[in-house]
Amino acid sequence: MALKDQIAELITPALQEAGYYLEDINVVSPGNHRIVTVIVDGEAALNLDQVTVASKLVSELVDEAPFMGETPFTLEVTSPGIDRPLTLPRHFTKNVSRLLKVTQNDGVVVTGRITSNTDLDVTLSVVEKKVTKDVTILLADIKRAVVEIEFNRKDEN
């Protein structure tokens, strides 16, 4: 089993018990040292205190894991960045009301505000030629979906 998979198997139960999701693990080995990056998420965006809690959980488990061997490593625990693609239904739920740019498998690009989603699709409020309409896209038809950064959104406090 790959190191990434062993780490995931080890830490996933503890993260889930604490209310977090394991998003991804990256392991790189520049020379005689490993850099292990663990990306965790929650139902809402994680704050620094939550990332610290997740980091302690992961560190305690990985530091004692026999499969890590004698190779020194640096552990980094972080939350997904704003530019990370949305891929799972919970990613869309977490970002309801945010502006989303979706590239579909057929190359069509749709930008709109997430109004709702299910396990199978996402509905965007799209403005075209000053007319607002709802567009529902199947998650299976999405090649890439990323949140668009908005700096002066008028409807936020």
C-alpha positions as CSV (number, residue, x, y, z in Angstrom):
1,M,0.0,0.0,0.0
2,A,1.3,3.5,-0.9
3,L,2.4,5.7,1.9
4,K,-0.3,8.2,1.1
5,D,-3.0,5.5,1.5
6,Q,-1.5,4.2,4.8
7,I,-1.6,7.7,6.2
8,A,-5.1,8.2,5.0
9,E,-6.2,5.0,6.6
10,L,-4.6,5.9,9.9
11,I,-5.9,9.5,10.3
12,T,-9.3,9.5,8.6
13,P,-11.2,8.0,11.6
14,A,-9.7,10.5,14.1
15,L,-10.4,13.4,11.7
16,Q,-14.0,12.3,11.2
17,E,-14.6,11.9,14.9
18,A,-13.4,15.5,15.4
19,G,-15.8,16.7,12.7
20,Y,-13.3,17.1,9.9
21,Y,-12.9,15.6,6.4
22,L,-9.7,14.4,4.9
23,E,-9.5,16.1,1.5
24,D,-6.1,15.0,0.2
25,I,-2.6,14.0,1.2
26,N,0.5,14.8,-0.8
27,V,3.9,13.2,-0.1
28,V,7.0,14.5,-1.7
29,S,10.5,13.3,-1.1
30,P,13.2,15.9,-2.0
31,G,16.4,14.1,-1.1
32,N,16.5,12.2,2.2
33,H,13.5,14.1,3.6
34,R,9.7,13.8,3.1
35,I,7.2,16.6,3.2
36,V,3.7,15.3,4.1
37,T,0.9,17.7,3.4
38,V,-2.5,16.8,4.8
39,I,-5.5,18.9,3.6
40,V,-8.5,18.9,5.9
41,D,-11.9,20.5,5.6
42,G,-15.1,20.9,7.6
43,E,-18.8,21.7,7.0
44,A,-17.8,25.4,7.0
45,A,-14.4,27.0,6.3
46,L,-11.9,26.1,8.9
47,N,-10.4,28.8,11.1
48,L,-6.8,28.8,12.4
49,D,-7.9,27.2,15.8
50,Q,-9.6,24.3,14.0
51,V,-6.6,23.7,11.7
52,T,-4.4,23.6,14.8
53,V,-6.7,21.0,16.4
54,A,-6.6,18.9,13.2
55,S,-2.8,19.3,13.0
56,K,-2.4,18.0,16.6
57,L,-4.6,15.0,15.9
58,V,-2.7,14.1,12.7
59,S,0.7,14.8,14.2
60,E,0.1,12.5,17.2
61,L,-0.9,9.6,14.9
62,V,1.7,10.1,12.1
63,D,4.6,10.6,14.6
64,E,4.0,7.1,16.1
65,A,3.2,5.3,12.8
66,P,5.7,2.5,12.2
67,F,5.2,2.7,8.4
68,M,6.8,6.2,8.4
69,G,10.1,4.5,9.0
70,E,13.3,6.3,9.9
71,T,13.2,8.9,7.1
72,P,12.8,12.4,8.6
73,F,9.6,14.3,7.5
74,T,7.9,17.6,7.8
75,L,4.2,17.5,8.4
76,E,2.0,20.3,7.1
77,V,-1.7,20.3,7.9
78,T,-3.8,22.9,6.0
79,S,-7.3,23.6,4.8
80,P,-8.2,23.8,1.1
81,G,-7.4,27.1,-0.6
82,I,-10.1,29.2,-2.3
83,D,-8.8,28.1,-5.7
84,R,-9.2,24.4,-5.0
85,P,-11.8,22.9,-7.4
86,L,-15.1,21.8,-6.0
87,T,-15.6,18.1,-6.6
88,L,-18.0,16.6,-4.0
89,P,-21.6,17.5,-3.2
90,R,-20.6,18.8,0.2
91,H,-18.1,21.3,-1.4
92,F,-21.1,22.9,-3.3
93,T,-23.3,22.9,-0.2
94,K,-20.5,24.7,1.8
95,N,-20.3,27.3,-0.9
96,V,-24.0,28.1,-1.5
97,S,-24.4,31.8,-2.4
98,R,-20.8,32.0,-3.7
99,L,-20.0,32.8,-7.3
100,L,-18.9,29.7,-9.2
101,K,-17.2,29.2,-12.6
102,V,-18.1,25.8,-14.0
103,T,-16.4,24.2,-17.1
104,Q,-18.5,21.4,-18.3
105,N,-17.1,18.3,-20.0
106,D,-18.3,19.6,-23.4
107,G,-16.2,22.8,-22.9
108,V,-19.2,25.1,-22.1
109,V,-18.3,27.6,-19.3
110,V,-21.1,28.8,-17.0
111,T,-20.6,31.3,-14.2
112,G,-23.3,31.9,-11.6
113,R,-24.2,32.0,-8.0
114,I,-24.8,28.6,-6.3
115,T,-28.5,28.6,-5.1
116,S,-28.8,24.9,-4.2
117,N,-27.4,21.5,-4.8
118,T,-28.1,17.8,-4.4
119,D,-25.8,14.8,-4.4
120,L,-26.3,14.7,-8.2
121,D,-26.4,18.3,-9.4
122,V,-25.8,22.0,-8.6
123,T,-28.1,24.9,-9.5
124,L,-26.7,28.3,-10.4
125,S,-28.4,31.6,-10.7
126,V,-26.9,32.9,-14.0
127,V,-27.3,36.5,-15.3
128,E,-27.3,36.7,-19.1
129,K,-28.2,39.9,-20.9
130,K,-29.6,41.4,-17.7
131,V,-31.9,38.4,-17.3
132,T,-31.5,36.0,-14.4
133,K,-32.2,32.4,-14.8
134,D,-31.5,29.2,-12.9
135,V,-29.3,26.6,-14.6
136,T,-28.9,23.1,-13.2
137,I,-25.8,21.1,-14.0
138,L,-25.2,17.5,-13.3
139,L,-22.1,17.0,-11.2
140,A,-21.1,14.2,-13.7
141,D,-21.1,16.8,-16.4
142,I,-18.6,19.1,-14.6
143,K,-15.0,19.0,-15.7
144,R,-13.9,21.8,-13.3
145,A,-15.7,24.0,-10.8
146,V,-14.0,26.8,-8.9
147,V,-15.3,29.6,-6.6
148,E,-14.7,33.0,-8.1
149,I,-13.1,35.5,-5.7
150,E,-15.3,38.5,-5.1
151,F,-13.8,41.5,-3.2
152,N,-16.7,43.9,-2.8
153,R,-19.8,41.8,-2.8
154,K,-22.7,44.1,-2.1
155,D,-25.0,41.5,-0.4
156,E,-22.5,40.4,2.2
157,N,-22.1,42.2,5.6
